[in-house]
Amino acid sequence: MSAEQDDRMEALLIGIDAGCLPVLEKLWNEGRLENLEAVCKDGVCEPLESQIPPWTPSAWPSMYTGVNPGKHGVFGFVDYDGYDWRVVTGDSVKEHSLWTLLDHHGMSSVVVNVPVTHPPDDIDGAVIPGFIAPEDPPCHPEGVLEEVRDAIGEYRVYPAYARDDQEWTDAERMDEYETLTRMRGEAFDYLAEQHEPDFGFLQFQKTDTVFHEFGGDWEKIRRVYEAMDEQVGRILENHDPKRVFVASDHGMGPYEKEEFRVNEYLREEGYVEATQGGKGMPSWNPIRTQLREGNDDDTWEPSFTEKVAATAAKFGVTTKRIGSGLDKLGLQDVARRYAPDGVVRTASTQVDFPESTAYMRARTELGVRINLQGRDPEGVVPQSEYEAVRDDLIEDLRDIEAPDGEPVFEEVGPSEKYFSGPYTEKSVDIVTVPNDFQHFLSAQLLGEQFDDPTEPWNHKLPGVFAAAGEGIDGDSVTDDAHLFDVAPTILAALGLPVSDRMDGRVLPHVEETEAWNYPPYEVEEASVSAEDADVQDRLADLGYLE
């Protein structure tokens, strides 16, 4: 092997949000995505089981740390302080990332657009944070984002439009999707050229967003995936990494059955108390525009107008009541278009968290939280009654049937079946897994338990994993690869020890290495300073929380 070859990137990880074999294989059958298909043909390609919950802010940290949410501390888009909430950041992740472990071994990394990496780690290399960072996020090293923009032109984390901006046509939105995808590839290409890293991690987010915004519109899906594949080809040609890995945080597919509103059911069963007005359920809607505009707040407080709406709601002037009247006049769509999100939220019927026995905090948590004395600020369930209340509620939830007579949930169980580690108290108490992920779950109080799904396409458990290159056994087979296995497998492929805290295993495609007891992750108590706390207004226009 020549000295020139020795300088090649040791490993490249291509992250495809929502990537899954049903979508990829359909595109391959159409003769598309030749670069990704070549990786799969040269090595191994298989389904990758996601975690519970299979959503971006928790799943990507699980992938890049190799541990379950109970060990890294991120269960959803928001973290809770009692009944209040703030959007998660990279500081919320309490375990070493793949690139910080590599840094421990003297190996450099370039990490571009990976979710939940703001603020960035101080490593040998470069980091440009992705999803859930504010626009224009601090990057590592300082000034690198400006350097990238000087080299490639504009670079944005989020689209230039808001999802509810009616002035943008579908054609213009798709052009923006392709532009954002190109930015990812060009930024990574430039940084890899400048830093010559041992490890590269490039993530594509719009491969997920296109489903949320446009449902199953195959032409739009094809355009985004082809744009992604073009950038993958560019990176492979320019940097010729010794090993290439492809992984997704979850899959994607249609939700063909009714939406189930968990809190509406819990209210009918006497577990949930409702209130009129207030701050409302966690939602991206009031903070997503701030995120796009680079605002760095990590939570949302009602404005004067929104507080007025909340007060009006207490006297019966609710969003639902107004909407019913406007609907009779044929004006409801106009109201939806122009009413500020925060006004709609504060004027809605909401869960009264302190007064409720149990409730769903956010639909993407996939579960129910019990309002427990001694843990929650105004808990109503005594510690001595916790197990009995939980057992009864588990049985009740297991018995719920959809209108077609089939169970709504494939599995309902205690949180400890899914989570372990020092941060399990942050989790829900009862995990609710929709039957074949066909039912969209909602935390909203809207009067009916079942309705048409808010989003007809959403997350599924099976994602995708592929690996090719030096030391990859292309003939090895496994049918149970899991999200937690990605980080230990990459470490082993590089000949490095895995962490003994990892929940994942080394997949049989590479030679297994020993396990080390790496230094524990140092939790910085000062990480929630006023300045750092201005870091969240995030989430792009996905409506993950209601």
PEZI-V884073 format. One record per pair of residues at least 4 apart in sequence whose ideal C-beta (glycine too) atoms are under 6 Angstrom apart, sorted by the first residue. I is the first residue (numbers start at 0). J is the second residue. D is the distance in Angstrom with one decimal. If there is no record, write none. Layout:
BEGIN
I;J;D, I;J;D
END
This chain:
BEGIN
0;4;4.8, 7;239;5.6, 7;241;5.4, 8;199;5.6, 8;238;5.3, 8;240;4.0, 9;197;4.6, 9;241;5.5, 9;493;5.8, 10;198;5.3, 10;242;4.5, 10;489;5.9, 11;199;4.5, 11;240;3.9, 11;243;5.2, 12;200;4.6, 12;244;4.7, 13;201;5.9, 13;231;5.9, 13;245;4.8, 14;202;3.5, 15;203;5.6, 15;206;5.3, 15;247;4.8, 16;204;5.0, 16;206;5.4, 16;207;3.8, 16;248;5.9, 17;206;5.6, 17;207;3.7, 17;251;4.1, 18;247;3.5, 18;463;4.8, 19;250;3.3, 19;251;5.8, 19;461;5.8, 19;462;5.5, 19;463;5.5, 20;24;5.3, 20;463;5.5, 26;31;4.4, 26;32;4.8, 26;224;5.8, 27;32;6.0, 27;36;4.9, 31;225;5.8, 32;36;5.5, 32;228;4.3, 34;228;5.1, 34;231;4.6, 34;232;3.8, 35;228;5.5, 38;243;5.3, 38;465;5.4, 38;467;5.0, 39;44;3.5, 39;465;4.9, 41;467;4.1, 42;466;5.0, 42;467;2.9, 42;471;4.9, 42;473;4.8, 43;466;5.4, 43;473;5.8, 43;508;5.1, 44;465;4.3, 45;464;5.7, 45;480;5.6, 46;461;4.4, 47;462;4.3, 47;463;5.6, 47;464;3.9, 47;480;5.0, 48;460;5.9, 48;481;4.8, 49;53;3.9, 49;58;5.8, 49;249;4.0, 49;460;4.9, 49;462;5.5, 49;482;5.2, 50;58;5.8, 50;61;5.3, 50;482;5.1, 51;365;6.0, 51;417;5.1, 51;430;6.0, 52;57;5.9, 52;363;5.8, 52;364;6.0, 52;365;4.3, 53;58;5.7, 53;249;3.8, 53;458;4.9, 53;460;5.7, 54;363;4.5, 55;114;5.3, 55;248;6.0, 56;73;6.0, 56;76;4.9, 56;87;5.5, 56;115;5.5, 56;131;6.0, 57;68;5.2, 57;73;5.0, 57;74;5.5, 57;75;5.9, 58;248;3.8, 58;249;5.8, 59;114;4.5, 59;115;5.8, 59;248;5.2, 60;64;5.7, 60;71;5.0, 60;73;5.1, 60;92;4.7, 60;115;5.4, 61;482;5.5, 62;482;5.3, 62;485;4.9, 63;96;4.9, 63;97;4.9, 63;486;6.0, 64;71;5.0, 64;94;4.3, 64;96;5.9, 65;483;5.4, 65;486;3.5, 65;487;5.2, 65;501;3.6, 65;503;4.5, 66;70;3.8, 66;71;5.3, 66;94;5.2, 66;501;5.8, 66;502;5.2, 67;418;5.7, 67;502;5.1, 68;73;5.9, 68;74;4.9, 68;418;5.8, 69;418;3.5, 69;419;4.9, 69;420;3.5, 69;422;5.6, 69;423;4.3, 70;94;5.7, 70;420;3.4, 71;92;5.1, 71;93;5.7, 71;94;4.3, 72;91;5.9, 72;93;4.3, 72;422;3.9, 73;87;5.3, 73;91;5.1, 73;92;5.7, 74;364;5.9, 74;425;5.8, 74;426;5.3, 75;361;5.6, 75;363;5.1, 75;364;4.8, 76;543;5.7, 76;544;5.7, 77;84;4.2, 77;86;5.5, 77;281;4.8, 78;85;5.8, 78;87;5.2, 78;91;5.5, 79;84;5.1, 81;376;4.2, 82;352;4.0, 84;281;4.8, 85;297;4.4, 85;298;4.3, 85;535;5.8, 86;297;5.2, 86;535;3.4, 86;537;4.9, 87;91;4.1, 88;117;5.8, 88;534;5.1, 89;115;5.7, 89;116;5.0, 89;117;5.2, 89;118;5.7, 90;526;4.3, 93;520;5.4, 93;522;5.8, 94;520;5.1, 95;99;4.8, 95;100;5.2, 95;520;5.6, 97;486;4.9, 98;108;3.9, 98;110;5.6, 98;122;5.6, 99;120;5.4, 101;106;4.0, 101;108;5.7, 101;198;5.4, 102;122;4.3, 102;123;5.7, 104;495;5.6, 106;197;4.0, 107;123;4.2, 107;124;4.2, 107;196;4.5, 107;197;5.2, 108;122;5.9, 108;124;4.3, 108;196;5.2, 108;198;4.4, 109;124;5.2, 109;125;5.0, 109;190;4.6, 109;191;5.3, 109;194;5.4, 109;196;4.4, 109;199;5.0, 110;126;4.6, 110;200;4.6, 111;127;4.9, 111;186;5.4, 111;187;4.4, 111;201;5.1, 112;129;3.7, 112;183;5.0, 112;202;4.6, 113;129;5.2, 113;200;5.8, 113;202;4.7, 114;129;5.1, 114;130;3.9, 114;131;5.6, 115;131;5.5, 116;128;4.5, 117;128;3.6, 117;132;3.3, 117;136;4.8, 118;137;5.6, 119;126;3.7, 119;128;5.7, 119;138;5.9, 119;139;4.0, 124;194;5.4, 124;196;5.1, 125;143;5.3, 125;190;4.8, 125;194;5.6, 126;139;4.4, 127;138;4.9, 128;132;3.8, 128;136;4.7, 129;202;5.8, 130;204;5.3, 131;537;4.3, 132;136;3.8, 132;156;5.9, 133;290;5.7, 133;293;5.2, 133;295;5.0, 134;156;5.3, 134;157;5.6, 134;291;5.6, 134;293;4.1, 135;293;4.5, 138;143;4.8, 138;144;4.5, 147;154;5.4, 147;186;5.0, 147;189;5.9, 148;154;5.2, 150;189;4.9, 151;185;4.3, 151;189;5.9, 154;182;5.0, 154;186;5.7, 157;291;4.6, 157;539;5.0, 158;175;5.0, 159;175;6.0, 160;164;4.5, 160;167;4.4, 161;288;5.5, 162;540;2.8, 167;171;4.9, 167;172;5.3, 173;219;5.9, 173;222;5.9, 176;205;4.9, 176;223;5.3, 177;226;4.5, 179;205;5.7, 180;205;5.6, 180;226;4.2, 180;227;5.4, 182;186;5.9, 183;203;5.9, 184;230;2.7, 184;233;5.5, 187;191;5.9, 187;201;4.4, 188;234;6.0, 188;237;5.8, 190;194;5.7, 191;199;5.7, 191;238;5.4, 203;227;4.8, 205;209;5.9, 205;223;5.3, 206;223;5.8, 206;227;5.8, 208;212;5.8, 209;213;5.6, 209;219;5.6, 209;220;5.6, 209;223;4.6, 210;251;5.1, 210;456;4.4, 211;541;5.1, 213;219;4.7, 214;455;5.2, 214;456;5.1, 215;456;5.7, 221;225;6.0, 234;238;5.8, 241;468;5.4, 241;469;4.7, 242;468;3.6, 242;469;5.7, 242;492;5.6, 243;467;5.2, 243;468;5.5, 244;466;5.0, 245;465;4.0, 246;464;5.2, 246;485;4.9, 247;462;3.6, 247;463;5.1, 249;458;4.7, 249;462;5.2, 250;459;3.9, 250;461;4.6, 250;462;4.9, 252;459;4.4, 253;456;5.6, 254;437;5.7, 254;439;4.9, 254;452;4.8, 254;455;5.9, 254;457;5.3, 255;437;5.6, 256;401;5.9, 256;437;4.3, 256;438;5.2, 257;401;5.9, 257;449;4.3, 258;439;4.3, 258;441;5.5, 258;450;5.2, 258;452;4.5, 258;453;5.8, 259;407;5.1, 259;438;4.9, 259;440;5.8, 260;441;4.5, 260;448;5.4, 261;359;4.3, 261;440;5.8, 262;271;5.2, 262;350;5.5, 262;358;5.8, 262;359;5.3, 262;442;5.3, 262;444;5.6, 263;444;5.8, 263;448;4.9, 264;448;5.2, 265;270;4.0, 265;271;4.2, 266;271;4.0, 270;356;4.6, 270;357;4.5, 271;350;5.7, 271;355;4.8, 271;358;5.2, 272;351;4.3, 272;354;4.0, 272;355;4.8, 273;348;5.3, 273;444;5.8, 274;349;5.6, 274;351;4.0, 275;312;4.2, 275;313;4.7, 276;309;3.3, 276;312;3.8, 276;313;4.7, 276;345;6.0, 277;309;5.6, 277;349;5.7, 278;301;6.0, 279;344;4.1, 279;345;5.9, 279;349;5.1, 280;442;5.7, 280;545;5.8, 281;361;5.0, 281;544;4.7, 282;544;4.9, 282;545;5.7, 283;287;4.7, 283;538;3.7, 283;544;5.6, 284;340;3.8, 285;299;4.6, 285;340;5.0, 285;341;4.3, 286;299;4.9, 286;536;4.3, 287;538;5.4, 287;540;5.6, 289;294;3.7, 289;536;3.8, 290;536;4.4, 290;537;4.5, 294;536;4.8, 295;533;3.8, 295;534;5.1, 296;533;5.4, 296;536;4.8, 297;532;5.1, 297;534;5.4, 297;535;2.7, 301;305;3.7, 301;306;4.9, 301;345;5.3, 305;341;4.2, 305;342;5.4, 305;345;4.5, 308;342;4.6, 308;345;4.6, 308;346;4.0, 309;345;3.9, 311;316;3.9, 312;317;4.9, 312;346;4.6, 317;346;5.7, 318;322;5.9, 318;343;5.3, 318;346;4.6, 318;347;4.6, 322;331;5.5, 325;330;4.3, 325;331;4.5, 325;334;5.1, 326;331;4.3, 334;338;5.3, 338;342;5.6, 338;343;5.3, 342;346;6.0, 348;444;4.7, 350;358;5.0, 351;355;5.9, 353;377;3.8, 355;370;5.7, 356;370;5.9, 356;379;5.9, 356;380;6.0, 357;367;5.3, 357;369;4.8, 357;392;6.0, 359;367;5.6, 359;442;4.4, 360;364;5.9, 360;368;5.4, 361;442;5.9, 361;544;4.9, 362;440;4.7, 362;441;5.6, 362;442;4.8, 363;543;5.2, 364;427;5.2, 365;431;5.8, 366;427;3.0, 366;429;5.4, 366;430;4.6, 366;431;5.4, 367;427;5.8, 367;429;4.4, 368;427;5.1, 368;428;5.8, 369;380;5.5, 369;428;4.6, 370;375;5.2, 370;378;5.1, 370;379;5.2, 370;380;5.9, 371;375;5.4, 371;378;4.6, 371;380;5.3, 371;385;5.9, 372;378;3.7, 372;381;5.3, 373;382;5.7, 380;384;5.7, 380;385;6.0, 380;388;5.4, 384;388;5.4, 389;428;5.8, 393;411;5.3, 393;429;5.8, 396;411;4.5, 396;431;6.0, 397;411;4.7, 399;407;4.6, 400;404;5.6, 401;405;5.3, 401;407;5.2, 402;449;5.9, 406;434;5.5, 407;438;5.5, 408;431;5.3, 409;432;4.9, 409;434;4.4, 410;432;4.3, 411;431;5.4, 412;416;4.6, 412;430;5.6, 414;418;5.4, 414;426;4.8, 414;427;5.8, 414;428;5.6, 414;430;5.8, 417;430;5.3, 418;423;4.9, 418;426;5.1, 433;438;4.4, 436;459;5.0, 439;452;4.0, 439;453;5.7, 442;545;5.8, 443;545;5.0, 464;480;5.1, 466;471;4.9, 466;508;5.4, 467;471;5.6, 470;492;5.8, 470;509;5.8, 471;508;5.5, 472;508;5.2, 475;507;4.6, 475;508;4.7, 477;506;5.9, 477;507;5.7, 480;484;5.6, 480;506;5.8, 483;502;4.6, 483;503;3.2, 484;488;5.5, 484;503;4.0, 484;504;5.6, 484;506;5.3, 487;497;4.0, 487;501;5.1, 487;503;4.8, 487;505;5.1, 488;505;5.4, 488;506;4.6, 488;509;6.0, 490;495;4.6, 490;497;5.0, 491;505;4.3, 491;509;5.0, 491;511;5.8, 491;512;4.5, 492;509;4.3, 496;512;5.2, 496;513;4.9, 496;515;4.0, 497;501;5.6, 497;514;5.3, 498;517;4.8, 499;514;4.2, 499;516;5.2, 505;511;4.5, 526;531;5.8, 527;532;5.5
END
